[in-house]
Amino acid sequence: MITLHTWGTPNGRKISVALEEMGLPYAIKVVDITKDQQFEPAFLAISPNNRIPAIVDADGPDGAPISVFESGAILLYLAQKTGRFGGSDAREKIAVWEWLMWQMGGFGPMPGQVHHFLMVKDEGDQRYGLARYSKETRRLYGVLDKQLAGRDFVATAGEPSVADFAILGWAWRHERHKVDLADFLNVQRWYGALMARPATARGFDVALA
Ligand SMILES: N[C@@H](CCC(=O)N[C@@H](CS)C(=O)NCC(=O)O)C(=O)O
């Protein structure tokens, strides 16, 4: 059994989506980051960067328990464990790594800054932050749109990969970072197709209580 330590944010939802898609049994342990539970010693023992998500797998690679933090590492771990959603051959696997790292380095940190600056009170600070990070967020949506032209998934053919799940976690919050998917038609098509998958929908809906 896997325990997912999480909260209802894009980085957390990526993992519940992946677990649902993989059909792995899991239990949820809520870490309420609005109450600073991410700083509790028991959580820091498995996630030293005090961020959700983290997992504990009672049945690690050698049969002993293992904990994993950082959502990208968790997704790669789960893909390795199940042999699913990691790419079907060596070339696909490398493309999955590329697009997963693209998400972790940009398509997450940048819209996350938009979310932050939308809440900043000082108008001058807000204007600067939004101009900088909204522009970069839109550029990233443009990159994704180009990659998805003529393709169903970012890095694989036939079935999605953990890179799609990672990117979807942030695209799920497109309204919050003020992006209209109608401006990115390939992203809109990909988003609709993934969200129509029952397992993916369950991953976004699973109760965090
Ligand atoms: N690179 C990390 C980022 C995780 C992250 O930023 N998590 C946020 C919620 S989405 C968090 O736990 N924030 C708590 C805090 O800032 O103290 C990952 O992808 O796992």
The ligand as a MOL file (V3000), in Angstrom:
LIG
                    3D

  0  0  0     0  0            999 V3000
M  V30 BEGIN CTAB
M  V30 COUNTS 20 19 0 0 0
M  V30 BEGIN ATOM
M  V30 1 N 9.0280 20.9510 -6.6400 0
M  V30 2 C 8.0570 20.5050 -5.6790 0
M  V30 3 C 7.1310 21.6570 -5.3720 0
M  V30 4 C 6.0780 21.2600 -4.3620 0
M  V30 5 C 5.3200 22.4560 -3.8440 0
M  V30 6 O 5.6270 23.6120 -4.1620 0
M  V30 7 N 4.3060 22.1700 -3.0200 0
M  V30 8 C 3.5280 23.2360 -2.4080 0
M  V30 9 C 2.0560 23.0350 -2.6860 0
M  V30 10 S 1.7350 22.9140 -4.4560 0
M  V30 11 C 3.7690 23.2090 -0.9060 0
M  V30 12 O 3.8470 22.1520 -0.3180 0
M  V30 13 N 3.8880 24.3700 -0.2780 0
M  V30 14 C 4.0830 24.4590 1.1350 0
M  V30 15 C 5.0130 25.5710 1.5350 0
M  V30 16 O 5.3250 26.4130 0.6660 0
M  V30 17 O 5.4480 25.6060 2.6720 0
M  V30 18 C 7.2830 19.3110 -6.2360 0
M  V30 19 O 6.9810 19.3460 -7.4310 0
M  V30 20 O 6.9890 18.3740 -5.4840 0
M  V30 END ATOM
M  V30 BEGIN BOND
M  V30 1 1 1 2
M  V30 2 1 2 3
M  V30 3 1 2 18
M  V30 4 1 3 4
M  V30 5 1 4 5
M  V30 6 2 5 6
M  V30 7 1 5 7
M  V30 8 1 7 8
M  V30 9 1 8 9
M  V30 10 1 8 11
M  V30 11 1 9 10
M  V30 12 2 11 12
M  V30 13 1 11 13
M  V30 14 1 13 14
M  V30 15 1 14 15
M  V30 16 2 15 16
M  V30 17 1 15 17
M  V30 18 2 18 19
M  V30 19 1 18 20
M  V30 END BOND
M  V30 END CTAB
M  END
